[in-house]
Amino acid sequence: MEACAGSHHWGREIAKLGHTVRLIAPIYVKPFVKRQKNDAADAEAICEAAMRPTMRFVAVKSETRQASAAVFRVRDLLVRQKTQIINALRGHMAEFG
């Protein structure tokens, strides 16, 4: 499967059914897409990329690891937004001297 937003959840669900799940980062799949981007072309590219002996795969994240990554991303977003607001306010105040 191509690693994307919901792939870790589906990877865990498919693994529960007894299948071996291997996720491939999208940057490694893109060179194998031969024509326009659609589901069939993506599936063909994923299959071709997965057959390569040197292909690197992404590990399926556990729910705990996925949750801690989400907390980190949300905190990073809040810090960036706070910085943007402070800089905007400083700019507006500078207009008044």
One Martini backbone bead per residue (centre of mass of N, CA, C, O) as a GRO file, in nm:
protein
   97
    1MET     BB    1   0.101   0.033   0.015
    2GLU     BB    2   0.039   0.362   0.029
    3ALA     BB    3   0.149   0.614   0.215
    4CYS     BB    4  -0.099   0.770   0.423
    5ALA     BB    5  -0.329   0.885   0.630
    6GLY     BB    6  -0.494   0.580   0.645
    7SER     BB    7  -0.279   0.339   0.627
    8HIS     BB    8  -0.230   0.257   0.924
    9HIS     BB    9  -0.509   0.164   0.989
   10TRP     BB   10  -0.540  -0.042   0.752
   11GLY     BB   11  -0.288  -0.203   0.824
   12ARG     BB   12  -0.393  -0.308   1.096
   13GLU     BB   13  -0.651  -0.444   0.986
   14ILE     BB   14  -0.510  -0.636   0.781
   15ALA     BB   15  -0.325  -0.776   0.991
   16LYS     BB   16  -0.562  -0.909   1.154
   17LEU     BB   17  -0.619  -1.103   0.890
   18GLY     BB   18  -0.301  -1.209   0.816
   19HIS     BB   19  -0.147  -0.997   0.671
   20THR     BB   20   0.109  -0.847   0.491
   21VAL     BB   21   0.235  -0.524   0.557
   22ARG     BB   22   0.333  -0.273   0.305
   23LEU     BB   23   0.476   0.043   0.302
   24ILE     BB   24   0.495   0.316   0.068
   25ALA     BB   25   0.635   0.586  -0.022
   26PRO     BB   26   0.537   0.816  -0.254
   27ILE     BB   27   0.828   0.889  -0.367
   28TYR     BB   28   0.871   0.577  -0.465
   29VAL     BB   29   0.619   0.563  -0.670
   30LYS     BB   30   0.620   0.794  -0.883
   31PRO     BB   31   0.832   0.673  -1.100
   32PHE     BB   32   0.602   0.435  -1.185
   33VAL     BB   33   0.427   0.635  -1.326
   34LYS     BB   34   0.309   0.634  -1.671
   35ARG     BB   35   0.053   0.807  -1.622
   36GLN     BB   36  -0.200   0.931  -1.522
   37LYS     BB   37  -0.371   1.013  -1.232
   38ASN     BB   38  -0.496   0.710  -1.095
   39ASP     BB   39  -0.588   0.424  -0.950
   40ALA     BB   40  -0.469   0.226  -1.160
   41ALA     BB   41  -0.188   0.357  -1.186
   42ASP     BB   42  -0.117   0.341  -0.885
   43ALA     BB   43  -0.139   0.033  -0.851
   44GLU     BB   44   0.076  -0.038  -1.059
   45ALA     BB   45   0.310   0.120  -0.924
   46ILE     BB   46   0.304  -0.028  -0.652
   47CYS     BB   47   0.362  -0.311  -0.761
   48GLU     BB   48   0.629  -0.244  -0.900
   49ALA     BB   49   0.776  -0.129  -0.649
   50ALA     BB   50   0.742  -0.385  -0.458
   51MET     BB   51   0.931  -0.578  -0.649
   52ARG     BB   52   1.169  -0.441  -0.558
   53PRO     BB   53   1.459  -0.527  -0.383
   54THR     BB   54   1.531  -0.206  -0.283
   55MET     BB   55   1.286  -0.145  -0.133
   56ARG     BB   56   1.144   0.085   0.092
   57PHE     BB   57   0.975   0.061   0.397
   58VAL     BB   58   0.700   0.131   0.604
   59ALA     BB   59   0.599   0.129   0.912
   60VAL     BB   60   0.347   0.043   1.108
   61LYS     BB   61   0.163   0.224   1.318
   62SER     BB   62   0.067   0.268   1.613
   63GLU     BB   63  -0.165   0.424   1.796
   64THR     BB   64   0.032   0.560   1.992
   65ARG     BB   65   0.229   0.677   1.781
   66GLN     BB   66   0.015   0.834   1.622
   67ALA     BB   67  -0.081   1.014   1.859
   68SER     BB   68   0.193   1.150   1.924
   69ALA     BB   69   0.224   1.278   1.642
   70ALA     BB   70  -0.033   1.450   1.656
   71VAL     BB   71   0.047   1.620   1.899
   72PHE     BB   72   0.298   1.743   1.771
   73ARG     BB   73   0.153   1.878   1.526
   74VAL     BB   74  -0.040   2.056   1.691
   75ARG     BB   75   0.174   2.210   1.850
   76ASP     BB   76   0.322   2.326   1.604
   77LEU     BB   77   0.079   2.485   1.498
   78LEU     BB   78   0.035   2.666   1.747
   79VAL     BB   79   0.313   2.801   1.743
   80ARG     BB   80   0.290   2.923   1.458
   81GLN     BB   81   0.031   3.090   1.509
   82LYS     BB   82   0.140   3.260   1.742
   83THR     BB   83   0.367   3.390   1.579
   84GLN     BB   84   0.188   3.522   1.364
   85ILE     BB   85   0.023   3.701   1.557
   86ILE     BB   86   0.257   3.858   1.683
   87ASN     BB   87   0.367   3.974   1.416
   88ALA     BB   88   0.108   4.118   1.329
   89LEU     BB   89   0.078   4.299   1.578
   90ARG     BB   90   0.352   4.438   1.552
   91GLY     BB   91   0.290   4.564   1.274
   92HIS     BB   92   0.040   4.728   1.360
   93MET     BB   93   0.182   4.891   1.586
   94ALA     BB   94   0.400   5.024   1.401
   95GLU     BB   95   0.196   5.214   1.253
   96PHE     BB   96   0.165   5.384   1.543
   97GLY     BB   97   0.459   5.376   1.694
   0.00000   0.00000   0.00000
